[in-house]
Amino acid sequence: MTKRVRIENANMSDTKVIVQVWEKNYPEGKPDSLVREIPLDYPCATAGDDVYLTSNRYLVVKVA
């Protein structure tokens, strides 16, 4: 199952946000792979329609 999500930098300050898209690697014991990083550098910036979750994919949202 694929689940699209919307992530927005809704803060009106100069704070920047980074969205990381990670893919779980199998077999176990291998480190997960960073697929891409999406900078949200300004207020109202959103991650695109290609940001989605699956059983093997997860997102990390952090302050830059």
N, C-alpha and C positions, 0 to 999 in steps of 0.2 A: 504494500500500500504506500502511495506517495502522498505527502501532505505539504502543500505550499503554505508558506507563512509570510507575513508582512512585518518587516522590522524597519522602524523609523527613528531617526535622531530627533526626538520631540523636545529636546532641551533648547531653550532660547539663548544659552550662554555660548562661549567659545569652545566648550568641551566637544571633543571629537570621539567618535565611536568606531570600533572595528568589529565586523562580523566575520568570523572564521567558519569555513565549511570543512568539516572533517569526515573522513571515510574510515570505518572500522576495517582493519585488515585481518583476514583469516588465513591460515590457522592461528589459533591463539599463540601469544608469545611475541608476535610481530607488532611493532609500534603502529599506531594509527597514522594515516596520511592526511596532511593538510592539502585540500583540493584547491582552495583559493581564499584570499582575504578581500573583503569589500570595505573600503573606508567610507564612513558617513561623516564627512568633514564639516557639514554645516546644518543648521536647523532645517527640518523638513526633508532632509535627504533620506531616501529609502533604498533598501536593497531591492534588486530587480526581481522579476518574475521567475528567474532561474534558481532562486533560493528555496529549497524544499528539504523535507525530512523523509527518510525511508528507514527500514529496519537496520540498515548499515550506515546511515549518514546522520550526523548530528551537528549542531551549531554551537559556537561559543561567541557570546557578545561581551565585549570589554571596552573600557575607556582607554583611549589612545594616549 
